[in-house]
Amino acid sequence: VKSAEILLLKELHELYDDESGGGFFNKRVRLTGYLSFLMPALRLCQIEDRSSKRSSVTVDLSLADMSKLSINLNDIHSFEYSDILCQVIGEIKKGDEKEFPSTPIGSPPFYIAATIIRRVDGLDLPLFEQALLKRRAFLQ
C-alpha cells in the first residue's frame, strides 16, 4: 500500500485545477489545516489553510476516530472552531459520490474520505511548509 502524499491545502486545489480528470481522484493524501467547521452528527468537517483564499476542503469522517480531536462531541449541533489545528489522512473522492446535506459546507467538487484525523496543535505551519519543500527537493 502506497503511503499518503503530504500536500498543502493550496496544492490540493491547484492539483484539482490541473488534473480534474484521471489521476486526481482516489489518491491518498495527508493534509494539515485549521478545523473551521464540524458537524459531529453528520461526521463532516471542513479544514482550511488561512494563508490562501481557496484553501478549504470538506472532510468525511465516517471512517475516522473523531475522539482523536479531543472535543466534546456529545452535542449533535454544528460547531465553528478557529484554533484547532488538525491533520487528516484520507482519499480524495468526487463530490458527487456522497450526498451532502444542506449545510454551510455545501456541495464540494471533491472531498476527503478520512481514515485518520488528529490534532496537531502547536505545529508551526510556516516551518512545516518550509520543511516539506526542503524534503521534496532532497528526494528529487
C-alpha positions in Angstrom: 0.0 0.0 0.0 1.4 3.3 -1.0 1.7 5.9 1.7 -0.3 9.1 1.6 1.3 12.0 -0.2 1.9 15.1 2.0 0.2 18.1 0.4 -0.6 21.6 1.4 -4.2 22.6 1.1 -3.5 25.2 -1.6 -1.6 22.5 -3.6 -4.7 20.3 -3.4 -6.8 22.9 -5.2 -4.0 23.5 -7.8 -3.8 19.8 -8.4 -7.6 19.7 -8.9 -7.5 22.5 -11.4 -4.6 20.8 -13.3 -5.9 17.2 -13.2 -9.6 17.3 -12.6 -9.9 14.2 -14.7 -7.9 11.0 -14.2 -5.1 11.0 -11.6 -6.7 13.3 -9.1 -9.4 11.1 -7.5 -8.7 8.1 -5.3 -5.3 9.4 -4.4 -4.3 9.1 -0.7 -3.2 12.4 0.8 -2.2 13.8 4.2 -3.3 17.4 4.8 -2.8 19.8 7.6 -5.1 22.8 8.4 -7.3 24.5 10.9 -10.7 23.0 11.7 -13.1 25.6 10.6 -16.4 23.7 10.8 -17.5 20.4 12.4 -20.8 18.6 12.3 -20.5 15.6 14.6 -23.9 14.1 13.9 -23.2 14.0 10.1 -19.5 13.2 10.7 -18.4 16.1 8.4 -15.9 18.8 8.9 -14.0 21.4 6.9 -10.3 22.3 7.3 -8.7 25.4 5.9 -5.3 27.0 5.4 -5.5 30.6 6.4 -2.7 31.7 4.2 -4.6 31.1 1.0 -8.1 32.1 -0.2 -9.1 28.9 -2.0 -7.8 26.6 0.7 -10.5 24.8 2.4 -11.6 21.2 1.9 -14.6 19.2 3.1 -13.7 16.0 5.1 -16.0 13.0 5.6 -15.2 11.5 9.0 -17.4 8.4 8.6 -14.3 6.1 8.8 -12.2 8.1 11.2 -12.0 8.1 15.0 -13.3 11.5 16.0 -12.2 11.0 19.6 -8.6 12.0 18.5 -9.9 15.6 18.2 -10.3 15.8 21.9 -13.5 17.8 21.6 -16.8 17.1 23.4 -18.8 15.5 20.6 -22.0 14.8 22.6 -23.8 17.8 21.2 -25.3 17.0 17.8 -25.3 20.6 16.5 -22.6 22.1 14.3 -19.6 23.9 15.8 -17.3 26.5 14.4 -13.7 26.4 15.5 -10.8 28.6 14.8 -7.7 27.5 16.8 -7.8 23.7 16.4 -5.0 22.6 14.1 -5.5 19.1 12.7 -4.0 16.6 10.3 -6.2 14.4 8.0 -5.1 11.3 6.1 -7.6 10.0 3.6 -8.6 9.5 0.0 -9.7 12.2 -2.5 -13.3 11.4 -3.7 -15.6 13.0 -6.2 -18.1 15.3 -4.6 -21.0 13.6 -6.4 -20.1 10.2 -4.7 -21.6 11.4 -1.5 -24.8 13.3 -0.8 -24.0 16.3 1.3 -26.9 17.7 3.3 -27.9 21.3 3.1 -25.2 22.8 5.3 -22.8 25.7 5.3 -20.3 23.2 3.8 -22.3 22.9 0.6 -21.7 20.5 -2.2 -17.9 20.4 -3.0 -16.5 19.2 -6.3 -14.3 16.8 -4.2 -13.9 15.8 -0.6 -11.5 13.8 1.6 -12.8 10.4 2.9 -10.6 10.4 6.0 -9.4 7.3 7.8 -7.4 9.3 10.3 -7.8 12.7 11.9 -5.7 14.0 14.7 -4.9 17.3 16.5 -1.5 18.8 15.9 -1.9 22.0 18.0 1.5 23.7 18.4 2.7 22.8 15.0 4.4 25.8 13.3 2.7 25.8 9.9 5.2 28.1 8.1 8.1 26.0 9.4 6.2 22.8 8.4 5.7 24.2 4.9 9.5 25.0 4.6 10.5 21.6 5.8 8.1 19.9 3.4 9.5 21.9 0.4 13.1 21.0 1.5 12.2 17.4 1.9 10.7 17.3 -1.6 13.9 19.0 -3.0 16.1 16.4 -1.3 14.0 13.4 -2.5 14.2 14.6 -6.2 
